[in-house]
Amino acid sequence: MITTETLYRFLSPNPKSAYKQLFVSGTRIRAQVLYGWFAGDEPMTPEEIAADYGLPVEAVEEAIAYCESQPPELEEDYSREEALMQATGMNEPNYKDHPTPKLLSPREREQLKQS
């Protein structure tokens, strides 16, 4: 079996984060955050994003390319967040009126990590 691994100049994992997706190296900025500004409802250019975050334009462009490649870790992070929001009641229609998430037991938290 042949596997290919893309090497990134500006992106790397953050071992201290629960997120599996890549971050801008040496920062706590997830690639998906930058991509969200690029592909959102009011899109920004890579140059605007780079200026706002104090990053090289190349780092923003690399983050965009990474997210557009749809790596599996992005879907895993998204699924984990959705499961947590569902378990704590944050997806309930009235949550915005009474924003008090349900506290999860250690066992429930562990189950979410394993799913």
C-alpha positions in Angstrom: 0.0 0.0 0.0 1.4 3.4 -1.0 0.5 6.4 1.1 1.4 10.0 0.4 1.9 12.6 3.0 1.8 16.3 2.2 4.5 18.3 3.8 3.5 21.8 4.8 5.8 24.7 5.4 3.5 26.8 7.6 1.1 24.1 9.1 1.7 21.5 11.7 -0.3 19.5 14.4 -0.7 21.0 17.8 0.0 18.2 20.3 -1.6 20.2 23.1 -4.9 20.6 21.3 -7.9 18.2 21.2 -8.2 19.2 17.5 -6.5 16.8 15.1 -6.4 19.3 12.2 -3.4 21.4 11.4 -2.6 24.7 12.9 -0.4 27.6 11.7 3.0 26.5 13.2 3.9 28.2 16.4 0.4 29.5 17.0 -3.0 28.4 18.3 -4.7 29.3 15.0 -6.4 26.4 13.3 -6.3 26.2 9.5 -10.1 25.9 9.5 -10.4 29.2 11.2 -8.5 30.9 8.4 -10.4 29.0 5.8 -13.7 30.1 7.4 -12.8 33.8 6.7 -11.9 32.9 3.1 -15.0 30.8 2.3 -17.6 32.5 4.7 -20.6 34.5 3.9 -18.5 37.7 3.6 -15.3 36.2 2.2 -12.0 37.9 2.7 -8.9 37.6 0.5 -5.9 35.7 1.7 -4.1 39.1 1.9 -6.8 40.5 4.2 -6.8 37.5 6.4 -3.0 37.5 6.7 -3.0 41.2 7.6 -5.7 40.6 10.3 -3.8 37.7 11.9 -0.3 39.0 11.3 0.7 36.0 9.2 2.5 35.6 5.9 0.1 35.4 3.0 1.7 32.0 2.1 0.6 30.6 5.4 -3.0 31.6 4.8 -2.9 30.2 1.2 -1.5 26.9 2.6 -4.3 26.7 5.2 -6.9 27.3 2.4 -5.3 24.6 0.2 -5.2 22.2 3.2 -8.9 22.7 4.0 -9.9 22.4 0.4 -8.2 19.1 0.2 -10.8 17.8 2.7 -8.4 15.9 5.1 -10.2 13.4 7.2 -9.1 15.1 10.5 -11.3 18.1 9.6 -14.4 15.8 9.5 -13.4 14.0 12.7 -13.0 17.4 14.5 -16.4 18.5 13.2 -18.1 15.3 14.2 -16.6 15.4 17.7 -17.8 19.0 18.2 -21.3 18.2 16.9 -21.5 15.2 19.3 -20.4 17.4 22.2 -23.0 20.1 21.3 -25.7 17.5 21.0 -24.8 15.8 24.3 -24.7 19.1 26.3 -27.9 20.5 24.8 -26.3 23.3 22.8 -28.2 22.2 19.7 -31.6 22.7 21.4 -33.7 25.4 19.7 -34.1 27.4 23.0 -30.4 27.2 24.0 -29.8 30.8 22.9 -32.5 32.0 25.3 -31.1 30.0 28.2 -27.5 29.2 27.5 -26.7 26.7 30.2 -25.1 23.5 28.8 -25.7 20.2 30.5 -22.7 19.2 32.5 -21.3 15.8 31.4 -20.0 13.2 33.7 -16.5 11.9 33.2 -17.9 8.7 31.8 -20.0 10.7 29.2 -17.0 12.8 28.2 -14.9 9.6 27.8 -17.6 8.1 25.6 -17.6 11.2 23.4 -13.8 11.0 23.0 -14.0 7.4 21.9 -16.7 8.0 19.3 
